[in-house]
Structure formats: structure tokens, C-alpha cells
Amino acid sequence: MENPIPWWATQVVLALIAIFFILFGINLLYMAYQITEPFSFIMTFFASNLIILISVTLLFGFIVKIVTTLKKTKKKEE
């Protein structure tokens, strides 16, 4: 039985989730600069940077997977 959800729909949903977390990390980074306590600032700063880094890496991976799969299907059609 074939999967009712196309492969690209899953990748697009995951890419949108990654974009959401990138925006969340940027918002958290902005909020970190408004903290006056040094320890809380450092912890929030590094946490937001980690969220952004992981989300950008995942987004890049999803985009690369979509592009390579589309290129492979175009080669098969030719």
C-alpha cells in the first residue's frame, strides 16, 4: 500500500517547523539582551544560539533533500 502523504509534503512541513524554531530562537536572542542578570543572560544567549544553529542545519538538510530528489526524478524522466 502506498503512503497517502507525498514525500515532499512531509519535507515541507518539517521545513516550516524548522523556520518556526529559527524565529523562536531569534525572539529568544532578542529577549536575552533585555535581561540584566549576567548568568541568566549568558544561559539564555547560548540557548537561543543553539536553537538557531540546530534549526538552520535541519532546514538546510530538508532543502537539500528536496532539491536532490527533484533532480533525480527529472533525470529519470529524461
matplotlib code that plots the C-alpha trace (Angstrom):
import matplotlib.pyplot as plt

x = [0.0, 1.3, 1.8, -1.1, 1.1, 3.6, 7.2, 7.5, 4.6, 6.4, 9.6, 7.7, 6.0, 9.4, 10.9, 8.1, 8.7, 12.4, 11.6, 9.3, 12.1, 14.5, 12.1, 11.6, 15.4, 15.8, 13.0, 14.7, 18.0, 16.3, 14.8, 18.2, 19.6, 17.0, 18.0, 20.1, 21.4, 24.6, 24.2, 20.7, 21.8, 24.6, 22.4, 19.6, 22.1, 23.7, 20.4, 19.0, 22.1, 21.9, 18.2, 19.0, 22.0, 20.2, 17.1, 19.2, 21.1, 17.8, 16.3, 19.3, 19.1, 15.4, 16.0, 19.0, 16.9, 14.0, 16.4, 18.4, 15.2, 13.7, 16.9, 16.9, 13.2, 13.9, 16.9, 14.7, 12.0, 14.6]
y = [0.0, 3.4, 6.2, 8.6, 11.6, 12.6, 12.7, 16.4, 17.3, 15.8, 17.7, 21.0, 20.6, 19.8, 22.8, 25.1, 23.7, 24.5, 28.0, 28.4, 27.4, 29.8, 32.6, 31.4, 31.4, 34.9, 36.1, 34.4, 36.1, 39.5, 38.8, 37.7, 41.2, 42.6, 40.5, 42.4, 39.4, 38.2, 34.5, 34.4, 36.5, 34.0, 30.9, 32.4, 33.7, 30.4, 28.5, 30.8, 30.4, 26.6, 26.6, 28.8, 26.7, 23.3, 24.7, 26.2, 23.0, 21.0, 23.4, 23.2, 19.4, 19.4, 21.8, 19.7, 16.5, 18.1, 19.5, 16.3, 14.2, 16.6, 16.4, 12.6, 12.4, 14.9, 12.7, 9.6, 11.3, 12.3]
z = [0.0, -1.0, 1.6, 1.3, 2.2, -0.6, 0.5, -0.4, 1.9, 4.9, 4.0, 3.6, 7.0, 8.6, 6.9, 8.2, 11.7, 11.4, 10.3, 13.3, 15.6, 13.8, 14.5, 18.1, 18.6, 17.2, 19.5, 22.5, 21.5, 21.4, 24.9, 26.2, 25.6, 27.9, 30.9, 33.4, 35.4, 33.8, 34.5, 33.1, 30.1, 29.3, 29.6, 27.5, 24.9, 24.4, 24.4, 21.7, 19.6, 19.9, 18.9, 15.9, 14.9, 15.1, 13.2, 10.4, 10.0, 9.8, 7.4, 5.2, 5.3, 4.3, 1.4, 0.1, 0.3, -1.7, -4.3, -4.8, -5.0, -7.6, -9.7, -9.6, -10.7, -13.6, -14.7, -14.7, -16.8, -19.5]

ax = plt.figure().add_subplot(projection="3d")
ax.plot(x, y, z, "-o")
ax.set_aspect("equal")
plt.show()
